[in-house]
Amino acid sequence: MAIGALGTLAIFAIDVIDVGREGGIGPIQTVGLVIMVSLALLGLTLIPLGDDPA
């Protein structure tokens, strides 16, 4: 979950830091955001399972 959350924040930070260019969130950034948010949601669903062995 942490990787997904940090990745999402990093993508938004890159967009804010690189203010000199026009546009906004591009198609590649959108794909990255979808992957990172999906990873964070997957992590959230796994937290209640705990640390039980398979």
N, C-alpha and C positions, 0 to 999 in steps of 0.2 A: 504494500500500500504506500509505503514511504517513497519508493522509486516513482510511482505514478504521480503522487502529489508534487514531488520535487521536479519531475519532468514537466508537468503542467506549468508550474511557476516559472521554470527556466524558459519555456517557450514564450510566455507572456513577457518575461524580463527582456528577452532578446528583442521583442517587438518594441518595447518601451525604450531600451537603450539605443537602438538603431533608428532614431527619430528622423534622421536626415533623408531617408528615402520615402517615396510616396507609397501608398497602398494601405497596408494593414496586414491582417492575417491572410496569408496566401494559401494556395491549395496544399502545398507540402506541409505547412504549419498546421493546417486543419487536420491532415492525416495524422500528424504527430500528436495533436491534442486528443483526437479520438482514441489513439492507441494508449496514451498516458492515462486518460480518464477511465478507459476500460480496465487498465491494469490496476488503478486505484480501487475501482469498484470490485474487481476480483479479490483484491486483498481484503477489502471490507467484509466480503462474504465468507472468507476463510478464517477470520479472527474468532468467531464463536466456536469453531471446531477445536481450538486449543492446540496443544502440542502432542496429541495422541499419535502413537505409531500406526502405520498403515496396516 
